[in-house]
Amino acid sequence: MKVTSDGILNTAIDMKNKKNIHEESSKSHKQKVKSDSVEIRSRLALRLTTIQNELKNLQSSLTKNQIIKEGINQLEEDFTNGKNNIKRILDQIKFEDRNVLNDFLGRNINYEKITSGNERVGKLIEKDITELKGLQIEIENIVASNLADDNINNTISKIENSLLKVDFSTISNISRLKPDLVMGLIS
């Protein structure tokens, strides 16, 4: 085997070209990872804004449905005590200055309407609670993902404060998962 200066020079050039290609590929991969994480954070921030709106609507719906449920319970009690206060109860039960019980049950109240209304409002409350659980779990997953930056963390704090306003003593089975426990399960 003959070793020449041209051969050594060509081998060195080949090695340098391979090194440059590898470095460019590595830089490109790092830039792609960085842009992907920025895109993910952007999507998270957008989703959290949507969650805030959904949470506000859910809390409003849940409160309204709980007020209706309480009014129906009052009507049931009034029916067993002689039906003396039906009009007063219908006029008194309001949410955001609307007669929600009257809107929900309509006029000409009878025991069948009260019974079916009680079942309907129970299902609406269950639906609201299920959706609330789903949002809470989604938030816990976002927190556990460690992809949150300062803006996302601020939004999460606002959402958590909103969730603190929910009376968990009257709403059973809301998720009590903690982000560190979720991360432990994932890893």
VENCOR-V494922 format. One record per helix or strand of 3 or more residues. SS is the DSSP state (a for helix, b for strand). FROM is the first residue (numbers start at 1). TO is the last residue. If there is no record, write none. Layout:
BEGIN
ss=SS from=FROM to=TO
ss=SS from=FROM to=TO
END
This chain:
BEGIN
ss=a from=5 to=80
ss=a from=86 to=92
ss=a from=100 to=105
ss=a from=111 to=144
ss=a from=150 to=164
ss=a from=179 to=186
END
